[in-house]
Amino acid sequence: MIRDYFHQLSDAVGGMLQGKEVYTLNFAAEQSDFVRFNKSQVRQAGAVTQRTVSIDLIEGQKHAEGSLCLAGDLELDRPRVEALLASLREQRAVLPEDPYLLYATEVHSTESEGQDELPSQADAVDQIQAAGAGRDLVGIYAAGGIQRGFANSLGQRNWFSTNNFNLDWSFYHTADKAVKEGYAGFRWDPAAFQKKVDTAGQKLDAVKRKAKRIERGNYRVYLSPVALNEIVGMLCWGGFGLEAHKTKQTPLLKMIEEGRKLDPRVTIRENTKEGVAPGFQDAGYLKPDHVDLIVAGAYKDCLISPRSAKEYGVETNGAGAGESPSSIDVAGGEIAHDGVLGTLDTGVYVGNLWYLNYSDRANCRTTGMTRFATFWVEGGEIQAPIDVMRFDETVYRVLGENLVGLTAEREFILDAGTYSQRATSSQRLPGAVVDAFAFTL
């Protein structure tokens, strides 16, 4: 078993230490199937099995870190790990002391072993192709096991495994007209998937209508959970980290220094307990079940990494080095799912946003583009798709003074990223109806 190998590897590294050395070790593995679809047909299929280890070799306040890929056979991996440690010793000898080095010295071992309830690849592919019958379905299906482990020479062992799937897909029409959807989770539910397919099919029918061009200006909009996720995701770029606050680089600076608030219905937290990320971080500190970031519109707490804790003389709350949420959770509101169009009445239904960036970081102002499945709505009925528009808005208006309401139903979104390895971050968000949303072109 992969878990057994992790423990064997951790013990072996302990036997390679010299003098007063201490090590921290982070282990990552996955067994993933990938299937790429185009025109509702399988265009590429493959599988990835990989294991990597990262070791920080510490002596006093000096340390050096390195990583390598593993074969999963200790007899093959042992000499390579020994060579890595020898290289780290050479590097450490010429490095200065690190004044902000901090790692867990109290032993808190944990184990979380996720159940494997995934469908067979063949079953999943059959249902995806059936959903695309008569349509141009484009997307990538990724599924399988993900494992993470932490160990140190003090005897701490933390283990986490999960089994999930993520179908990132679209019904494509023509040019820039498509309907983008996602379906992710731990157990494939044919009924839930079919509901998404049916909804996407209805939007595809609307996308085929003649596009409407609207003038730039302020409009009432509905931001789907996927669209709102893009805006909230921008807040995670330094918005909640202690270092960004202390260096005044946070986009929420006005909330910190001037007491600026969002709408009282807005509560945002890091919800590790209900996410899919490990409950521990790279230096061995455990994460609390949740950290309240914004409560009833007011800023509450920061995410604090061990390095920031050491630098600023506070306690860490288990944040990673980037001090960015990995299990973001936005509280729902009171708008029923089937009441969204009625609440919007007349305005713009925004299915997706992309190419976001800050246009005025100090004022938490973001610019970006609409993408796919964005519609003009009149009298609570979708009338026509809208050509791509650029927006420029501040979170203080979107989730503050101009917020009409949030949906009661929230969507659980797994990060579809596969850069070097499958991601373990997640988001749970409602949709939002917003007044006077500014489209600039």
Buried (B, 14 or more C-beta within 10 A) or exposed (E): EBBEBBBEBBEBBBEBBEEEBBBBBBBBBBBBBBBBBBEBEEEEEEEBEBBBBBBBBBBEEBBBBBEBEBEBEBEEBBEEBEEBBEEBBEBBEEEEEBEEBBBBEEEEBBEEEBEEEBBEBEEBBEBBBBBBEEBBBBBBBBBBBBBBBBBBBBEBBBBBBBBBBBBBBBBBBEEEBBBBBBBBBBEBEEEEBEEBBEEBBEBBEBBEBEBEEBEEEBBBBBBBBBBBBBBBBBBBBBBBBBBBBBEEBBBBBBBBEEEBBBBEBBBBBBBBEEBBBBBBBBBBBBBEEBBBBBBBBBBBBBBBBBBBBBBBEEEBBBBBBBBBBBBBBBBBBEBEEEBBBEBBEEBBBBBBBEEBEBBEBEBBBBBBBBBBBBBBBEEEEBBBBBEBBBBBBBBBBBBBBBBBBBBBBBBBBBBBBBEEBBBBBBBBBBBBBBBBBBBEE
